[in-house]
């Protein structure tokens, strides 16, 4: 899915073969966005994201998400692990729910 971006610093777009100017908006891939947003040899961001179209997988995941109260302790712990949030091994279900952002 394409991502809509805005140029925040002039640069030569090697992939498109053109000069990009500050304020210019264009669509690019997620991989290319990562490079232009700072994962490049210059370690500088040349663009900012304006709009990201959600992937179908992400939309399905959001629709399938259970409320925290309906999740098991194991599911709550897995969710906290994914987010890098630490918790006590003795934490109760209520404690785990409270830790979720």
C-alpha distance (Angstrom), angle and dihedral (degrees) to the residues before:
residue distance angle dihedral
X1 . . .
X2 3.79 . .
X3 3.79 122.0 .
X4 3.81 121.7 -144.3
X5 3.81 110.8 -132.6
X6 3.82 138.4 177.1
X7 3.80 123.5 -142.9
X8 3.81 112.0 -117.6
X9 3.82 96.4 175.8
X10 3.81 127.6 28.1
X11 3.80 114.3 -106.4
X12 3.78 143.0 160.1
X13 3.82 108.0 -105.0
X14 3.79 100.9 -142.8
X15 3.80 92.4 -174.5
X16 3.82 94.4 54.4
X17 3.80 94.2 31.4
X18 3.81 94.5 -129.2
X19 3.80 141.2 104.3
X20 3.82 113.5 -103.9
X21 3.82 118.3 -150.5
X22 3.80 130.9 -153.2
X23 3.80 111.2 -86.2
X24 3.80 94.4 23.3
X25 3.81 114.5 132.2
X26 3.80 125.9 -150.5
X27 3.79 142.2 152.6
X28 3.78 122.6 -106.8
X29 3.80 140.3 165.6
X30 3.81 123.4 -92.3
X31 3.79 91.0 -110.5
X32 3.79 93.4 50.9
X33 3.81 90.3 45.0
X34 3.81 90.0 56.5
X35 3.80 90.4 55.0
X36 3.80 94.2 45.5
X37 3.82 91.4 45.5
X38 3.80 93.6 59.6
X39 3.82 111.7 -66.8
X40 3.80 90.6 111.8
X41 3.82 136.5 102.8
X42 3.82 90.0 -95.4
X43 3.84 92.1 52.8
X44 3.80 88.0 -139.9
X45 3.78 131.7 126.9
X46 3.78 114.6 -125.7
X47 3.82 97.5 173.5
X48 3.80 141.0 32.1
X49 3.79 126.3 -147.7
X50 3.78 116.1 -107.6
X51 3.78 100.0 173.9
X52 3.77 135.8 4.0
X53 3.77 119.9 -164.4
X54 3.81 108.0 -142.1
X55 3.78 117.6 -120.3
X56 3.79 116.8 -116.8
X57 3.82 89.2 -115.7
X58 3.80 91.4 56.8
X59 3.81 92.1 48.4
X60 3.81 90.9 49.7
X61 3.81 91.0 47.9
X62 3.80 91.2 51.6
X63 3.80 91.7 48.7
X64 3.82 91.4 48.6
X65 3.82 94.6 47.8
X66 3.80 113.5 120.9
X67 3.79 122.3 -140.9
X68 3.80 111.2 -98.7
X69 3.80 92.3 -112.1
X70 3.83 90.7 57.3
X71 3.82 94.0 52.4
X72 3.78 124.1 95.3
X73 3.80 122.0 -117.7
X74 3.82 88.6 -105.7
X75 3.82 91.3 53.1
X76 3.80 91.7 47.9
X77 3.81 91.3 49.9
X78 3.81 91.4 48.1
X79 3.79 90.1 51.1
X80 3.81 91.8 50.2
X81 3.81 90.4 47.1
X82 3.83 90.3 53.8
X83 3.81 89.7 52.9
X84 3.80 93.1 46.0
X85 3.80 93.2 -117.9
X86 3.81 115.3 149.9
X87 3.79 123.1 -137.5
X88 3.80 138.9 172.0
X89 3.80 117.2 -94.4
X90 3.81 86.0 -130.0
X91 3.82 94.0 52.9
X92 3.79 115.1 133.2
X93 3.78 123.6 -131.3
X94 3.82 89.2 -101.2
X95 3.82 90.2 52.1
X96 3.80 91.0 51.0
X97 3.81 91.7 49.1
X98 3.82 90.2 50.9
X99 3.81 90.5 53.7
X100 3.81 93.1 57.7
X101 3.81 114.5 99.6
